Amino acid sequence: MDDTQGRHTLFMRRFLLAVGLASLVLNAASCSNQQGQENRAGTLTVYGNVDIREVQLAFQDGGRILALTVDEGAKIDKGQVVAELDATRLRMEVDRLSGEVAAQTQLVERLHRGSRPQEIERAKAAVASARANLRDAQLTLARKQSLQITNRISQQEVDSARAKVDTWQATLKTAEEEQSLAIEGPRREDIAAAEASLAALQAAKQLATQRVVDAKLLAPADGFIRNRILEPGAMAAAGTPVLTLALTNPLWVRAYISEPDLGKVREGMRAQLRTDSQPGKSYQGWVGFISSTAEFTPKTVETTELRTKLVYRARIFACDPTHELRLGMPVTVFIDTAGGVASAQSECTDSGTGMVGQGKP
């Protein structure tokens, strides 16, 4: 009987000890939640995910893809050629417009130069000839009119001589006008119209030339190829994505700060970032942005109890010279709230990441 009571007493002691330990763990967790995310003096711990911006690379004009020079996972430098269209037809269009521009250029130059000296001399000769013929016709008419007085010729001959005078007068007037036009040269309106046509053809040629240049798809920034959507030989429509480029500059972590901890954080504060894939390694960073608008905690970030609390979105810029941080990777961020605002950006730039001027407070 005594042994039974002893075992019972020992079991109760162990049970009470286990209950006490569980109570201590729950109290510690409760205190941790009540104290917010700051788990040690001068350091605020927040959680988030790596956020990288992406660019859908596409051609400005449609065509058949001639080549893709990169594959998924390739590191890309700004300005690097990543894809190319078959530009044969585009070059033909450039050649055709080049010929039209050359022809129109010659026309404009001819209009600017005006009439040639030979053309002016020919117009003057036509005027002189018409004037001589008119003078001869007038003399003939005068003689016939004198003969008509003595009834030596008929009235019909006089009328014919008078008609010739009228004809040569009209011919002389036309020749004089032609001479005036030859001396004055082309009309200003004709020159302006020819110049406008030349400008339109030159613009069309520039557009065709630019299309040839745009047949090569260039990377707009440094990054990595995340997705190769189309392949060589496929027809790419204008604006249809061909490749997906993940930008590596800037690189940041999207995290959330609760309202009680908001007053402890300022833009520019130093931060240390750690990941589960590299538990013994930390990355330098700084607070680059804190949202001025509160929002509910994303359900993928916090627990059920914290989902109803309002938080403020923050952007923690990271220095990642070895490109180990990946899109969506969970990250733990330790913000140095006691150190004040520091120029962590310059340290990141010195490390060779090239993040110059990104996220300055």
Salt bridges, closest charged atoms under 4 A:
GLU38 OE1 - LYS264 NZ 2.80
ASP51 OD2 - ARG254 NH2 2.35
GLU54 OE2 - ARG226 NH1 2.18
ASP61 OD1 - ARG211 NE 3.79
ASP71 OD1 - ARG228 NH1 3.99
ASP77 OD1 - LYS75 NZ 3.34
GLU93 OE2 - ARG96 NH2 2.53
GLU100 OE2 - ARG96 NH1 2.70
GLU119 OE2 - ARG116 NH2 3.38
ASP159 OD1 - ARG162 NH1 3.33
GLU176 OE2 - ARG131 NH2 3.22
GLU189 OE1 - ARG187 NE 3.69
GLU195 OE2 - HIS112 NE2 2.58
GLU231 OE1 - ARG228 NH2 2.78
ASP261 OD1 - LYS264 NZ 3.07
GLU295 OE2 - ARG313 NE 3.73
GLU324 OE1 - LYS281 NZ 2.88
GLU347 OE2 - ARG270 NH1 2.87
